[in-house]
Amino acid sequence: MRCISCGFEKLSTFLEVPNAPMRVQVISEKNLQRDKKNDLKILKCEKCTLIQLSDKNYVVNDYYDDYIMSRTYSPHARKYLKGLAKDFISFFDLKNKLVVDVGCGDGYFVYALLKAKSKSIGIEPSDVATRLAKDKGVKVIRDYVDDKFKLDQKADAFVTLEVFEHISDPKKLLTNIKKFLKVGGYGLVEVPSLVKTLRDNRYYDFFPDHVAYYSPTSLSYMLHLNGFDVFSVKHSPDENYLIAYFQYTNKSGLGNNIQKQFIDYRSQYKKFFRNIANNKIALWGAGAKGISSISFSNIPKDAIVFCVDSDPNKWGTYLPGSHIPVASPDALKKEDINVVVVTAMAYVDEIVSTLQKKYNFKKNQIAVITPEPMFLT
Ligand SMILES: [Zn+2]
């Protein structure tokens, strides 16, 4: 067996679990005869670190056709899913955009995505789950996302919740998803957290329905291998799940176009200062970001009266590169400064608040430098 994520041939034994149940779904009396216990072997990929079930333990039946996801009977889970949908839609600005929930189960997350103002549909192979989803008034296509699957429009994003732990060929599923996902589109993958399993001695988390047990490392790597740039992998508030946010760039690596973007940004920066040249301008922030951006933009020294900073140790010094003098914020009033450009972006909220409350600056006199140089109003 090769690693199901990266294909590496060296898998070591991670854990052996004797007497595991064959399935973790309740069974009817007539199926008791067929039921038996199983000895599970859990393996670890020596390259990508993915913990995975030995293929000898795979469940071979049409199990998913009657699969019912029952998480959303819990009010706690519903609250979490609503919050997650809202965060995902706002983080990637997906209002009115098409978001496809692959393996949408009973459709609750599609419903939450719609509530968060996206356009959203679900794809789900299970008959029971599809009917539950339709009862919620959400659009669901009953199908597997396999080689034959086709969607009649391109999606801006996709999500999968509690899916990849069941998938023994993640590359194949992601390849089929990428057929309907726009290049530049976004993704959310949620899987049970191996970190939680290991930290809380949850040996009962290992069972044959789950073929993959993702950690932040192996989840990021799996997504990276498939052409996605991972923005973040974080835990759900109860730590039971890992949630990855990522973008389909198809080239692997943030910032493929960065040299051009940098040159564009630098000319915006210069133009911004040219446009406000009739004012008495000060910078706020004699830290790394201010020093660096003013230096590479080649803003003439006399375009700026001085740079202020909250740190008294910097007063009376100069910015390297541009040689702009550094002063106390109190100098803003003495010198009748009428425009302040905040370069200390990490502290922008508190600086803006100080400028407004202590020094009576209005929003249209305060500018920031990212994502582009601009006034607050
Ligand atoms: Zn691997």
Boltz pocket constraint, residues with backbone or C-beta under 6 A from the ligand:
constraints:
  - pocket:
      binder: B
      contacts: [[A, 3], [A, 4], [A, 5], [A, 6], [A, 7], [A, 8], [A, 45], [A, 46], [A, 47], [A, 48], [A, 49], [A, 50]]
      max_distance: 6.0
